[in-house]
Amino acid sequence: MIHSSTPEASSSRPVNNLITASVPADWTPGPDAAEPTPFAAAVDRVLYLTAELARNLVGAHQGAATLIVSGDWKHARKWFSLSSKYANWYDYRAPAVGIGLHALVVTENKPVRLTQAELEAHPAWRGFGIEATKHPPMRGWLAVPLIGQDQHNYGLLQLSDKYNDAEFTEEDEIHLMQLAQLTATTLDALRTIYQDSRIGIASEQRVDPGDEP
C-alpha cells in the first residue's frame, strides 16, 4: 500500500487507466469505431495524461478525467488513474450516469471539495447507485469542471483519497483548477483544428471543376 506524496513508478500506469465508453461524436471515437481518427487519439491522450497529472499533482490515490459531449452522459469518455492501493479495481469499469454530485459539478460549473463525512451527508450523494458493491471506496472528494471557450463545459476532473490520510485543501483545489484550465484550453484547440479541417474539406468539395481556368 502506497502512502507517499511522491509519484509512483510509471510502469503500472497503462493498466491503471481505462476507457468506460465511447462518445458518439465525429471528433472522438464512436462506439463501433475500428480505429480512432488522429483527433480522437489526441483527445484520448489529453484525458489519459490529465488523469495521471491530476493525481500526482495533488497527491491522491484516485484520479479521473471525464469528457462529456453535448450533455450525453451515457457515452461519456472517462479515464481513471489509480495507485497500487486500489490494485483490486484496476479493471473496474462503469458508465457515467449524469446524476448526483458529478452532474452538480458539470451543471453549475463550480468546483466541489468535501471530506468523506461531508460527501456522505450531501443531498446530491447517491452512494454509487447500482455500482455500490463494485465501485472502489472513496475517502473525500475534490472535483472541478473543465470549462472551455464561452463557458463551454467539457466534463470534469476528480480526485479522492489524498495521500497520507490527509484532507484536500484550498491549495489543492486551486492547483486542480489550473490543470483543468490547461486541459480545457487544449480541448478547445483540438476542437478548433478539427472544425477548421472540416470547413476546408467542405470548401474543396464545393469547388466546381468547370470553373477552373
Backbone bond lengths (Angstrom), bond angles and torsions (degrees), N, CA, C in turn:
res aa  C-N    CA-C-N  psi(-1)  N-CA   C-N-CA  omega(-1)  CA-C   N-CA-C  phi
1 M - - - 1.461 - - 1.517 109.73 -
2 I 1.310 116.46 132.60 1.454 121.29 -176.43 1.527 110.49 -94.69
3 H 1.315 117.30 126.18 1.459 122.11 174.35 1.509 108.38 -129.02
4 S 1.298 116.15 52.13 1.454 122.10 -175.53 1.508 110.52 -118.10
5 S 1.313 116.28 152.76 1.461 120.00 177.47 1.514 110.96 -94.95
6 T 1.328 117.68 4.90 1.464 121.78 -179.77 1.517 110.08 -100.42
7 P 1.348 118.31 154.65 1.466 120.78 -179.36 1.515 111.92 -62.32
8 E 1.323 116.87 146.76 1.455 121.06 176.51 1.522 110.05 -83.17
9 A 1.312 115.81 164.57 1.457 120.76 179.27 1.524 109.90 -59.40
10 S 1.332 115.90 142.97 1.461 120.34 -174.36 1.521 113.18 -77.67
11 S 1.324 117.81 -9.12 1.458 119.77 -174.46 1.528 112.85 -62.54
12 S 1.335 117.57 -26.91 1.458 119.57 -177.05 1.523 112.87 -93.01
13 R 1.320 117.51 -5.94 1.462 120.16 -170.38 1.528 114.94 -67.61
14 P 1.333 119.88 -37.76 1.467 117.13 -178.09 1.520 113.97 -57.55
15 V 1.359 117.72 -35.21 1.461 119.33 -179.77 1.524 111.49 -84.32
16 N 1.309 117.70 -8.60 1.456 120.36 -179.06 1.519 112.63 -85.74
17 N 1.296 117.84 -15.57 1.457 121.59 -173.93 1.516 109.86 -112.88
18 L 1.326 115.37 120.19 1.453 120.53 -172.28 1.517 111.20 -130.16
19 I 1.324 116.06 144.82 1.464 121.49 176.29 1.524 107.82 -93.34
20 T 1.324 116.97 128.55 1.467 119.18 -178.74 1.511 113.10 -88.36
21 A 1.313 118.08 -24.99 1.465 120.39 -178.76 1.508 109.61 -165.33
22 S 1.310 117.06 177.46 1.457 121.60 178.59 1.519 110.37 -113.86
23 V 1.305 116.05 154.15 1.455 121.27 -179.74 1.521 109.98 -96.84
24 P 1.324 118.84 124.55 1.465 121.05 -179.90 1.523 111.31 -79.35
25 A 1.306 116.85 63.00 1.459 121.86 177.68 1.514 107.66 -134.56
26 D 1.340 117.62 148.60 1.457 119.56 -170.84 1.523 113.60 -75.21
27 W 1.328 118.85 -6.82 1.467 118.00 176.96 1.525 111.65 -101.53
28 T 1.342 116.78 2.97 1.460 122.29 172.01 1.521 107.60 -136.20
29 P 1.337 119.52 164.93 1.467 120.50 -175.96 1.520 112.19 -62.73
30 G 1.315 116.66 138.03 1.459 121.04 173.42 1.519 109.36 -83.32
31 P 1.333 118.31 170.15 1.468 121.43 -177.76 1.520 113.94 -56.82
32 D 1.341 116.53 -31.18 1.463 119.89 -176.37 1.532 113.20 -107.78
33 A 1.322 116.42 14.21 1.463 119.66 -177.40 1.523 110.86 -65.87
34 A 1.345 116.18 123.32 1.460 119.93 179.87 1.518 110.61 -73.15
35 E 1.307 115.98 -35.49 1.468 120.40 -178.73 1.527 108.33 -147.15
36 P 1.336 117.81 127.53 1.462 119.98 -178.09 1.518 112.08 -67.24
37 T 1.315 116.24 148.42 1.455 121.22 175.69 1.519 108.66 -70.27
38 P 1.335 118.09 165.58 1.472 119.62 176.77 1.529 112.45 -56.63
39 F 1.333 117.79 -36.36 1.458 121.07 178.87 1.521 110.77 -67.95
40 A 1.334 116.22 -42.32 1.456 120.42 179.29 1.524 110.35 -63.57
41 A 1.330 115.97 -41.43 1.466 119.99 178.98 1.524 110.71 -63.32
42 A 1.339 115.97 -37.25 1.464 119.92 178.81 1.526 110.81 -66.95
43 V 1.334 117.07 -41.01 1.466 121.15 177.62 1.523 109.92 -62.28
44 D 1.331 116.67 -44.55 1.463 120.46 178.62 1.522 111.45 -59.18
45 R 1.314 115.98 -42.12 1.467 119.18 -178.32 1.526 110.70 -66.50
46 V 1.324 116.90 -37.63 1.466 120.46 176.89 1.527 110.24 -60.26
47 L 1.333 116.72 -46.38 1.465 120.65 -179.41 1.521 111.59 -65.31
48 Y 1.320 115.72 -43.42 1.468 120.84 -179.88 1.528 110.86 -59.74
49 L 1.327 116.10 -50.23 1.462 120.25 -178.77 1.524 111.79 -66.79
50 T 1.329 116.59 -36.58 1.459 119.94 -179.91 1.516 111.32 -64.75
51 A 1.324 117.72 -42.34 1.462 120.73 177.98 1.526 111.02 -60.49
52 E 1.332 115.90 -42.04 1.464 120.68 178.26 1.531 111.58 -66.00
53 L 1.332 115.38 -47.86 1.461 120.11 -177.69 1.520 111.79 -64.38
54 A 1.323 116.80 -40.58 1.458 120.42 -179.24 1.518 110.91 -58.72
55 R 1.314 115.89 -46.41 1.463 119.80 -177.77 1.524 112.01 -66.07
56 N 1.326 116.74 -42.44 1.462 120.20 -177.47 1.522 112.73 -81.13
57 L 1.335 117.55 -25.14 1.462 120.76 177.87 1.524 111.03 -65.18
58 V 1.318 115.80 -46.23 1.464 120.80 -178.18 1.527 111.21 -89.56
59 G 1.324 116.07 -35.21 1.457 120.54 -177.01 1.515 110.56 93.86
60 A 1.332 116.54 76.57 1.457 121.18 -178.15 1.518 109.90 -142.58
61 H 1.317 115.75 156.96 1.461 120.43 -178.21 1.529 113.03 -81.69
62 Q 1.327 117.26 -22.00 1.462 120.64 -179.36 1.527 110.80 -128.07
63 G 1.315 115.65 134.91 1.455 120.91 176.37 1.514 109.63 -143.62
64 A 1.335 116.29 152.51 1.464 119.91 178.51 1.524 109.73 -154.06
65 A 1.322 115.05 145.89 1.462 122.04 174.81 1.518 107.25 -126.64
66 T 1.320 116.54 125.24 1.461 121.55 -174.94 1.516 111.20 -122.42
67 L 1.331 116.13 130.58 1.464 122.64 176.21 1.522 109.13 -108.42
68 I 1.330 116.27 126.91 1.457 121.98 179.35 1.528 107.82 -122.34
69 V 1.312 117.40 123.27 1.456 121.33 -178.75 1.521 109.62 -103.23
70 S 1.332 116.07 122.12 1.470 122.30 176.72 1.518 112.87 54.30
71 G 1.322 116.45 37.02 1.453 120.33 176.60 1.516 114.80 70.93
72 D 1.332 117.94 13.49 1.462 121.63 -177.38 1.523 110.13 -87.47
73 W 1.332 116.97 85.58 1.458 121.84 -178.62 1.528 112.20 -67.92
74 K 1.310 116.78 -30.44 1.463 119.81 -177.36 1.517 111.57 -57.54
75 H 1.346 116.40 -35.05 1.457 120.68 -178.33 1.528 111.93 -112.48
76 A 1.322 116.29 27.89 1.467 119.85 177.63 1.523 110.13 -59.16
77 R 1.308 115.33 145.08 1.467 121.16 -179.87 1.525 107.63 -104.63
78 K 1.319 116.86 120.99 1.465 120.97 -170.25 1.524 111.37 -133.05
79 W 1.329 114.95 131.32 1.460 121.48 176.70 1.520 109.53 -115.29
80 F 1.332 116.26 132.88 1.458 121.90 178.03 1.527 110.77 -103.39
81 S 1.316 115.89 151.89 1.464 121.91 168.01 1.516 106.16 -133.94
82 L 1.343 116.43 118.71 1.456 121.73 -177.35 1.518 110.87 -124.94
83 S 1.329 116.55 138.45 1.454 120.31 175.52 1.529 108.78 -75.84
84 S 1.320 116.28 174.14 1.458 120.44 -179.03 1.526 112.35 -66.08
85 K 1.331 117.55 -15.45 1.465 120.59 175.70 1.518 110.46 -60.08
86 Y 1.339 116.12 -29.32 1.454 121.15 -178.05 1.526 111.46 -110.86
87 A 1.317 116.43 35.84 1.469 121.36 -178.66 1.527 112.28 -57.87
88 N 1.314 117.25 -31.03 1.464 120.45 -179.37 1.521 112.56 -67.04
89 W 1.329 116.69 -13.05 1.462 120.51 -178.15 1.533 112.21 -113.58
90 Y 1.313 117.52 15.11 1.467 119.70 179.91 1.525 112.08 -57.69
91 D 1.318 117.54 -32.69 1.461 121.37 -177.53 1.528 112.83 -99.24
92 Y 1.297 117.27 8.66 1.460 120.09 -178.29 1.530 111.14 -70.54
93 R 1.327 116.03 134.26 1.464 121.57 176.66 1.519 109.01 -139.42
94 A 1.318 114.99 140.86 1.461 119.99 175.68 1.522 108.63 -157.35
95 P 1.314 118.30 135.14 1.463 120.59 179.68 1.521 111.65 -69.95
96 A 1.329 116.31 146.82 1.466 120.60 175.11 1.527 108.54 -72.06
97 V 1.342 116.18 147.49 1.464 119.44 -177.14 1.526 113.10 -118.00
98 G 1.311 117.77 -11.12 1.456 120.11 173.68 1.513 115.62 73.63
99 I 1.339 117.00 31.21 1.458 120.36 176.31 1.528 108.60 -127.47
100 G 1.303 115.95 171.59 1.452 120.09 175.75 1.512 113.50 71.08
101 L 1.324 116.01 -147.75 1.463 122.15 -174.14 1.518 112.82 -66.48
102 H 1.323 117.45 -34.01 1.463 119.47 178.30 1.519 110.76 -58.98
103 A 1.309 115.60 -47.55 1.460 120.67 -179.69 1.521 110.79 -64.58
104 L 1.327 117.10 -34.32 1.459 121.19 -179.55 1.525 111.06 -61.83
105 V 1.325 116.42 -43.89 1.464 121.02 179.93 1.523 110.58 -62.72
106 V 1.327 116.35 -42.52 1.461 121.42 -176.46 1.527 111.89 -72.40
107 T 1.324 117.56 -45.17 1.462 120.06 -176.59 1.530 112.47 -70.75
108 E 1.326 116.71 -34.79 1.460 119.62 -178.73 1.520 113.02 -92.77
109 N 1.338 116.42 -11.88 1.467 121.19 179.90 1.537 111.89 54.09
110 K 1.336 114.54 42.05 1.464 119.77 179.45 1.527 109.92 -134.14
111 P 1.340 117.47 147.08 1.465 119.93 178.74 1.527 111.91 -71.54
112 V 1.323 115.77 155.20 1.463 122.40 176.28 1.523 108.08 -131.37
113 R 1.344 115.60 129.10 1.477 121.11 179.09 1.523 107.97 -131.25
114 L 1.347 116.24 117.20 1.450 121.07 -173.62 1.528 112.04 -136.57
115 T 1.318 116.71 144.69 1.454 120.91 167.87 1.528 107.32 -75.53
116 Q 1.328 117.91 170.81 1.462 119.34 179.83 1.530 111.11 -62.57
117 A 1.316 116.99 -39.97 1.464 120.16 179.49 1.527 110.48 -64.47
118 E 1.328 116.60 -42.42 1.463 120.54 178.39 1.522 110.90 -66.32
119 L 1.323 115.65 -36.49 1.461 120.90 179.82 1.522 110.47 -61.83
120 E 1.317 116.52 -50.00 1.459 120.90 -176.90 1.526 112.58 -71.32
121 A 1.339 117.00 -21.30 1.461 120.82 179.59 1.532 112.14 -90.71
122 H 1.325 117.30 -9.39 1.459 120.75 -176.64 1.535 110.24 -69.21
123 P 1.331 117.83 137.74 1.476 120.05 -178.93 1.529 114.17 -62.66
124 A 1.332 117.43 -21.72 1.474 120.02 179.74 1.528 112.35 -89.73
125 W 1.315 118.28 -3.56 1.465 121.94 -179.12 1.528 109.86 -67.40
126 R 1.329 116.34 131.30 1.460 121.07 -178.28 1.528 112.83 -116.60
127 G 1.322 117.36 0.29 1.456 119.51 177.21 1.509 115.01 61.55
128 F 1.344 117.60 30.55 1.464 125.06 178.28 1.521 113.74 74.14
129 G 1.326 118.09 1.49 1.461 120.41 176.27 1.516 113.10 57.11
130 I 1.347 115.82 -131.41 1.469 119.55 -177.62 1.519 112.53 -72.54
131 E 1.346 117.27 -9.09 1.465 121.07 178.98 1.530 112.01 -93.90
132 A 1.332 117.20 10.18 1.465 121.62 -173.13 1.529 113.66 -55.36
133 T 1.314 117.54 -35.17 1.470 119.92 -177.72 1.525 112.69 -87.44
134 K 1.348 117.13 -6.91 1.457 121.12 -175.90 1.528 113.28 -113.93
135 H 1.321 116.50 -30.92 1.468 122.13 -173.65 1.523 110.63 -66.13
136 P 1.353 118.09 139.96 1.469 119.22 175.87 1.523 110.54 -60.86
137 P 1.321 118.46 141.72 1.466 120.46 179.80 1.521 111.17 -64.15
138 M 1.318 116.30 151.64 1.463 121.09 179.54 1.528 109.82 -112.32
139 R 1.337 114.61 158.69 1.461 120.30 172.35 1.527 107.31 -141.74
140 G 1.332 115.18 91.57 1.450 120.45 -174.48 1.515 110.75 79.92
141 W 1.316 116.14 164.08 1.467 119.86 -176.13 1.517 110.46 -152.83
142 L 1.329 115.12 133.43 1.459 122.26 174.01 1.521 106.83 -130.14
143 A 1.324 116.37 121.68 1.461 120.66 -178.63 1.521 109.68 -137.10
144 V 1.323 115.98 140.25 1.464 120.95 179.24 1.525 108.86 -134.71
145 P 1.332 118.05 147.07 1.466 121.02 179.98 1.523 111.62 -79.02
146 L 1.315 115.53 154.31 1.465 122.54 172.11 1.520 106.92 -98.04
147 I 1.320 117.02 103.75 1.459 121.58 -174.29 1.518 110.00 -112.56
148 G 1.344 115.47 119.19 1.451 120.85 -179.35 1.510 112.84 -100.28
149 Q 1.315 116.04 -152.66 1.455 122.10 -179.23 1.527 111.03 -60.62
150 D 1.319 115.49 144.94 1.463 121.47 178.52 1.529 112.12 54.73
151 Q 1.331 115.59 33.99 1.466 121.55 178.92 1.529 112.72 61.07
152 H 1.322 116.67 24.46 1.464 121.05 177.59 1.525 109.82 -68.65
153 N 1.325 117.05 125.77 1.465 120.54 -179.89 1.525 110.53 -93.05
154 Y 1.331 115.25 125.90 1.464 121.39 178.01 1.526 112.54 -95.70
155 G 1.326 117.08 -21.05 1.453 120.39 -175.50 1.518 110.53 151.35
156 L 1.340 116.34 -138.72 1.460 119.03 -178.64 1.523 111.92 -158.08
157 L 1.337 114.71 160.86 1.463 123.35 171.99 1.517 107.51 -111.34
158 Q 1.338 115.96 143.13 1.465 120.24 -178.69 1.522 111.70 -135.08
159 L 1.320 115.46 146.99 1.457 122.38 173.68 1.526 108.91 -136.45
160 S 1.335 115.92 149.48 1.456 120.76 173.52 1.519 109.10 -150.14
161 D 1.329 115.72 155.33 1.463 123.62 177.94 1.527 112.24 60.81
162 K 1.310 116.09 73.91 1.460 121.66 178.20 1.529 110.11 -64.85
163 Y 1.316 115.55 147.34 1.463 121.22 -179.83 1.524 111.70 -56.12
164 N 1.322 114.01 153.14 1.471 122.74 175.44 1.526 112.60 61.45
165 D 1.333 116.39 26.78 1.466 121.78 177.81 1.524 112.73 58.62
166 A 1.322 117.23 26.45 1.470 121.38 -179.28 1.525 110.27 -87.15
167 E 1.336 115.24 167.39 1.460 121.38 175.77 1.528 108.79 -98.15
168 F 1.321 116.21 153.15 1.460 120.58 176.53 1.529 109.25 -69.40
169 T 1.326 115.64 141.97 1.458 121.61 -175.41 1.527 111.35 -111.94
170 E 1.318 115.40 172.15 1.465 120.20 175.71 1.520 110.60 -61.75
171 E 1.332 116.15 -36.47 1.462 119.88 178.11 1.528 110.75 -64.78
172 D 1.338 117.59 -39.36 1.462 121.12 176.08 1.534 110.28 -59.88
173 E 1.316 115.43 -42.49 1.462 120.75 179.91 1.524 110.98 -62.39
174 I 1.324 116.68 -42.56 1.466 120.87 179.23 1.521 110.50 -62.84
175 H 1.337 116.73 -44.52 1.460 120.75 -179.31 1.527 111.16 -64.16
176 L 1.336 116.70 -41.23 1.462 119.43 -179.67 1.531 110.30 -68.95
177 M 1.320 117.49 -35.55 1.466 120.85 176.30 1.525 111.00 -63.64
178 Q 1.324 116.99 -38.24 1.464 120.68 178.48 1.526 110.57 -64.89
179 L 1.330 116.48 -41.33 1.466 119.98 176.83 1.527 110.09 -65.37
180 A 1.326 117.32 -38.79 1.463 121.11 178.33 1.524 110.74 -62.80
181 Q 1.326 116.92 -39.08 1.463 120.72 178.18 1.524 111.06 -64.20
182 L 1.329 116.11 -41.88 1.459 120.67 178.51 1.529 110.38 -64.75
183 T 1.318 116.81 -42.70 1.460 121.71 179.94 1.529 110.92 -64.05
184 A 1.332 116.90 -45.02 1.465 120.91 179.92 1.524 111.42 -64.39
185 T 1.336 116.68 -37.84 1.466 120.42 177.60 1.526 110.39 -63.95
186 T 1.316 116.40 -38.77 1.463 120.89 177.55 1.525 110.75 -65.86
187 L 1.328 117.09 -42.78 1.462 120.42 177.86 1.522 111.21 -65.40
188 D 1.342 116.96 -37.14 1.468 120.52 175.00 1.528 110.46 -58.11
189 A 1.340 115.75 -46.28 1.466 120.89 -178.26 1.525 111.12 -63.93
190 L 1.326 117.26 -43.25 1.458 120.59 179.19 1.527 110.76 -64.22
191 R 1.316 115.47 -40.42 1.463 119.79 179.15 1.524 111.50 -64.82
192 T 1.328 116.57 -40.40 1.469 121.05 179.03 1.522 110.75 -65.21
193 I 1.328 116.10 -43.81 1.466 120.64 178.44 1.526 110.12 -60.08
194 Y 1.328 115.17 -43.62 1.465 119.16 179.74 1.519 111.07 -63.07
195 Q 1.323 116.62 -47.98 1.470 120.51 -178.71 1.525 111.55 -62.68
196 D 1.342 117.07 -40.39 1.459 120.42 178.59 1.523 111.38 -64.08
197 S 1.325 115.56 -39.00 1.467 118.89 179.82 1.523 110.62 -66.62
198 R 1.339 116.94 -36.87 1.460 120.52 178.21 1.532 111.22 -66.95
199 I 1.328 115.51 -38.76 1.470 119.80 177.52 1.527 109.93 -63.74
200 G 1.346 115.63 -41.51 1.463 120.16 179.29 1.506 111.99 -62.86
201 I 1.323 117.34 -42.12 1.463 121.44 179.07 1.528 110.36 -64.53
202 A 1.350 115.15 -42.92 1.465 119.49 -179.62 1.526 110.92 -63.55
203 S 1.328 117.02 -38.84 1.464 121.04 179.95 1.518 110.79 -65.11
204 E 1.326 117.07 -41.09 1.459 120.95 179.34 1.523 110.92 -64.37
205 Q 1.338 115.17 -37.35 1.458 118.98 -178.72 1.519 112.11 -70.70
206 R 1.341 117.13 -23.14 1.464 120.47 -179.74 1.521 113.44 -84.29
207 V 1.324 117.56 -9.28 1.444 120.82 -179.29 1.535 109.53 -70.16
208 D 1.315 116.08 127.10 1.457 121.81 179.74 1.528 108.57 -90.58
209 P 1.337 119.08 114.79 1.462 121.28 -178.72 1.522 112.90 -54.17
210 G 1.337 117.90 -28.17 1.455 120.67 -179.10 1.523 112.92 -68.97
211 D 1.328 117.56 -17.97 1.455 120.28 -179.28 1.510 112.37 -89.85
212 E 1.330 117.46 -5.10 1.455 120.30 -178.07 1.522 109.86 -75.29
213 P 1.323 119.08 146.03 1.475 122.10 179.51 1.518 111.57 -67.12
